Amino acid sequence: MNSKDIYKSYGKNKEQFHRYIHSIKEKSVWDIYTIINPILIKNPYASSFPKNYFTDNTKKINRITTFIKVIFKYYLKNIYLLNSYFIAFCLYKTYYKKQRKNDMNTIIDIFGFVDKTNQNGKFNENHLMGLYEVFEEYNIPYTILLRPYGIGKNPFKLKKFFKIINDDKRDFIFEYELLKFSDFFSLFGLVLLYPFKTLRLLVGEKNNDDVIFNNSIIEDIKYFSFDSLTRYILGKNLSKIDSIKKIYSWSEFQAIERSFNYGIRKKNKLIELIGIQFFLNYETYFNTYVDDLDYEMLSSPHKVYVNGKYYLLDRKKVAYNIGVSLRYKDIFSFVGIKKEEDILLLGSYLENDTKYMLESVKEFDSVVFKNHPVADIKSFGILPKNIFLSNENIYKLFETTKLVISTASGTSLEAVACGVSVIIIASQDNLTANPLVEYGRGKIWDIAFSKDEIGLLYNQLLSYRKNNKEEIKKISKWYKDNFFVEPTEKNVSKVFDIDMKNLNEK
């Protein structure tokens, strides 16, 4: 199937896909092995099943041979990760000396980017910008639960990382603080059993869907996330701390969040778990949507706060609420396009899609490339001569942009909300991650399924915006109103239950 065929198949079969997975989950054993299974999580970038389902890939494999090959690599990788995790634990005990000032009552669970922190010499994350200042202004104690990210194969990066956190004035907790030696034996047992527990999900083959599912059950063992088990142990350990009342977790509802929630909710009914989804989502990013079945399985938070009203879902057991756009505050001060002169390329965290995009714009002049922050620019080799690499703020770049070309980037929705026209390049080998919705398609944005379509859409979109300026403004405002909430102090306090009136009176 080419990219257009995959796109059409997805549109036709998506409801059936979700019903199929729901049925499997509903009938499965509800335990940690099911909670973290990549197929049941439905992330199309961490499981082969979604792509194989929509492409009707019923290839024949020798499942016994495949299983043996997969688990051999699985055990090599995860025994290494277990050893690496033990080294990280030892480094924490050796180099982390910081003492907390407050009891843990409210916890903010967020990623700590190790390389970025080590490079800058201080901890500063951009997921929840502005939140900590509001807490501190009203003297509300909080503890930051850091998930070290980007350790890779080198846990010794943590040595410098811990020293930097030591000098930060805020309260922190790491999972290593709560670890006992018995937890390492538990981790070893969980790792050992996971591949065999996965086989419980195999189904009787009545149709092609069942064949595809069973093949993916074997193949997707390689997508197992070791961190999902460490987070499960962390959740169990946190569930024993009586002082904790609320945990706000950054949540793409991946295996690491599901296992964390499960570890807490299985043992503790008093801690309130709040999933924070202050990001621009994609329809095909299936794992982010929290269902009532997830709630029943104890893998979901109690509440979910989203970036804008468009993302609200009607659930009976999980409370969906409008959050606040902490990462996107600049969109509310953007004054408009000053000069339409550049084509802006927005890179993705999916490197193959970004490479294809870079290869597709060789005939254009005055092209500016903004790389995705987690993608290694070196992986793209030498950029074509017509492309200029920029580290400028995205909203500064919008001021001189006539059109954005993007792939799998939420920033393309920011562009449309700022009145910039956008071409989305469809993924050539998977489902297309497109944050935009049908509204405004063919007017302010459109999707190119091949290199040949880019030039045609470029001319069509620029022609439309030239002759329909008021319609472009209307579409832009609709996206801004539906996908963003201004991060005012009032809106932040509403989401995080800060009673500003009583605090001011005090």
WOJOHU-V971268 format. One record per residue. N is the residue number from 1. SS is DSSP state (2 for helix, 1 for strand, 0 for the rest). PHI is phi in whole degrees, -180 to 180 (none if undefined). Layout:
n: [N:N]
ss: [SS:SS]
phi: [PHI:PHI]
This chain:
n: [1:2:3:4:5:6:7:8:9:10:11:12:13:14:15:16:17:18:19:20:21:22:23:24:25:26:27:28:29:30:31:32:33:34:35:36:37:38:39:40:41:42:43:44:45:46:47:48:49:50:51:52:53:54:55:56:57:58:59:60:61:62:63:64:65:66:67:68:69:70:71:72:73:74:75:76:77:78:79:80:81:82:83:84:85:86:87:88:89:90:91:92:93:94:95:96:97:98:99:100:101:102:103:104:105:106:107:108:109:110:111:112:113:114:115:116:117:118:119:120:121:122:123:124:125:126:127:128:129:130:131:132:133:134:135:136:137:138:139:140:141:142:143:144:145:146:147:148:149:150:151:152:153:154:155:156:157:158:159:160:161:162:163:164:165:166:167:168:169:170:171:172:173:174:175:176:177:178:179:180:181:182:183:184:185:186:187:188:189:190:191:192:193:194:195:196:197:198:199:200:201:202:203:204:205:206:207:208:209:210:211:212:213:214:215:216:217:218:219:220:221:222:223:224:225:226:227:228:229:230:231:232:233:234:235:236:237:238:239:240:241:242:243:244:245:246:247:248:249:250:251:252:253:254:255:256:257:258:259:260:261:262:263:264:265:266:267:268:269:270:271:272:273:274:275:276:277:278:279:280:281:282:283:284:285:286:287:288:289:290:291:292:293:294:295:296:297:298:299:300:301:302:303:304:305:306:307:308:309:310:311:312:313:314:315:316:317:318:319:320:321:322:323:324:325:326:327:328:329:330:331:332:333:334:335:336:337:338:339:340:341:342:343:344:345:346:347:348:349:350:351:352:353:354:355:356:357:358:359:360:361:362:363:364:365:366:367:368:369:370:371:372:373:374:375:376:377:378:379:380:381:382:383:384:385:386:387:388:389:390:391:392:393:394:395:396:397:398:399:400:401:402:403:404:405:406:407:408:409:410:411:412:413:414:415:416:417:418:419:420:421:422:423:424:425:426:427:428:429:430:431:432:433:434:435:436:437:438:439:440:441:442:443:444:445:446:447:448:449:450:451:452:453:454:455:456:457:458:459:460:461:462:463:464:465:466:467:468:469:470:471:472:473:474:475:476:477:478:479:480:481:482:483:484:485:486:487:488:489:490:491:492:493:494:495:496:497:498:499:500:501:502:503:504:505:506]
ss: [0:0:2:2:2:2:2:2:2:2:2:2:2:2:2:2:2:2:2:2:2:2:2:2:2:2:2:0:0:0:0:2:2:2:2:0:0:2:2:2:2:0:0:0:0:0:0:0:2:2:2:2:2:2:0:0:0:0:0:0:0:0:2:2:2:2:2:2:2:2:2:2:2:2:2:2:2:2:2:2:2:2:2:2:2:2:2:2:2:2:2:2:2:2:2:0:0:0:0:0:0:0:0:0:0:1:1:1:1:1:1:1:1:2:2:2:2:2:2:2:0:0:0:0:0:0:0:0:0:0:2:2:2:2:2:2:2:0:0:0:0:0:1:1:1:1:1:1:1:0:0:0:0:0:2:2:2:2:2:2:2:2:2:2:2:2:0:0:0:0:0:1:1:0:2:2:2:2:0:0:2:2:2:2:2:2:2:2:2:2:2:2:2:2:2:2:2:2:2:2:2:0:0:0:0:0:0:2:2:2:2:2:2:2:2:2:2:2:2:2:2:2:2:0:0:2:2:2:2:2:2:2:2:2:2:2:2:2:0:0:0:0:0:0:0:1:1:1:1:1:0:0:0:0:2:2:2:2:2:2:2:2:2:2:2:0:0:0:0:0:0:1:1:1:1:1:1:0:0:0:0:0:0:0:0:2:2:2:0:0:0:2:2:2:2:2:0:0:0:0:0:0:1:1:1:1:0:0:2:2:2:0:0:0:0:0:0:0:1:1:1:1:0:0:0:2:2:2:2:2:2:2:0:0:0:0:0:0:0:0:0:1:1:1:1:1:0:0:0:0:2:2:2:2:2:2:2:2:2:0:0:0:0:0:0:0:1:1:1:1:0:0:0:0:0:0:2:2:2:2:0:0:0:0:0:0:1:1:1:0:0:0:0:2:2:2:2:2:0:0:1:1:1:1:1:1:0:0:0:0:2:2:2:2:2:2:2:0:0:0:0:1:1:1:1:0:0:0:0:0:0:0:0:0:0:0:0:0:0:0:1:0:0:0:1:1:1:1:0:0:2:2:2:2:2:2:2:2:2:2:2:2:2:2:2:2:2:0:2:2:2:2:2:2:2:2:2:2:2:2:2:2:2:0:0:0:0:0:2:2:2:2:2:2:2:0:0:0:0:2:2:2:2:2:2:0]
phi: [none:-87:-62:-69:-64:-62:-61:-67:-63:-61:-60:-79:-114:-64:-67:-64:-58:-66:-65:-63:-66:-58:-63:-64:-62:-61:-91:-78:-75:-89:-144:-60:-68:-77:-56:-100:-67:-64:-69:-71:-77:76:-70:-69:-106:-135:-159:-82:-64:-56:-62:-63:-66:-76:-99:54:-86:-105:-55:-90:-131:-82:-68:-66:-63:-63:-60:-63:-65:-66:-73:-62:-67:-59:-68:-59:-65:-82:-68:-61:-65:-65:-64:-63:-66:-66:-63:-61:-60:-66:-64:-61:-63:-86:-111:-96:-118:-71:-111:-77:-93:-123:-69:-76:-120:-115:-114:-111:-98:-147:-73:-116:-77:-65:-62:-64:-65:-64:-70:-84:78:-157:-87:-157:-110:-108:-77:-125:-60:95:-69:-62:-64:-68:-58:-72:-61:-102:54:-98:-68:-150:-126:-93:-92:-92:-101:-58:-123:96:-70:61:-94:-126:-65:-69:-58:-68:-57:-69:-59:-65:-64:-68:-65:-55:-88:-79:-76:-79:-84:-132:-140:-116:-60:-64:-62:-95:-71:-116:-61:-65:-65:-69:-68:-63:-61:-60:-65:-65:-62:-61:-85:-50:-58:-77:-66:-62:-63:-63:-84:-57:-117:-67:-90:-103:-157:-63:-59:-68:-64:-62:-62:-64:-61:-69:-57:-73:-66:-80:-58:-67:-89:-53:-106:-59:-62:-65:-79:-66:-71:-64:-62:-60:-58:-61:-70:-68:-63:-90:-94:-68:-73:-73:-108:-138:-130:-94:-114:-62:-138:-93:58:-82:-58:-68:-80:-64:-68:-62:-59:-63:-60:-79:-69:-67:-113:-139:-101:-98:-75:-89:-104:-122:-85:-102:-121:-89:-143:-91:-94:-123:-60:-83:-87:-58:-63:-75:-82:-93:-102:-63:-64:-62:-63:-65:-79:70:-98:-100:-74:-80:-133:-130:-108:-113:-76:-166:-67:-62:-85:-66:-118:-89:-124:-89:-110:-102:-87:-92:-137:-75:-99:-150:-90:-63:-82:-124:-62:-66:-66:-85:-114:-67:-92:121:-77:-90:-153:-85:-136:-109:-98:-108:-95:-111:-74:-117:-74:-90:-64:-62:-66:-67:-60:-62:-63:-63:-75:-94:-122:-67:-86:-91:-108:54:-107:-108:-114:-108:-77:-69:-61:-96:-91:-81:-60:-66:-69:-94:69:-80:-71:-55:-64:-82:-111:-107:-82:-128:-111:-67:-55:-60:-75:-68:-68:-59:-62:-121:-103:-97:-164:-103:-118:-144:-150:50:-134:-64:-64:-65:-71:-59:-61:-62:-66:-97:90:-95:-75:-137:-112:-94:-91:-65:-63:-90:-138:-161:-63:-85:-88:-120:-78:-84:-114:-61:-59:88:-67:85:-116:-110:-151:-161:-119:-105:-94:-151:-61:-64:-82:-64:-62:-64:-66:-56:-68:-65:-69:-68:-67:-65:-68:-66:-101:-140:-62:-69:-66:-61:-63:-63:-65:-59:-64:-60:-65:-64:-71:-93:-115:-138:-132:-62:-82:-73:-60:-64:-68:-64:-65:-67:-68:-102:55:-98:-84:-64:-63:-65:-66:-67:-67:-70]
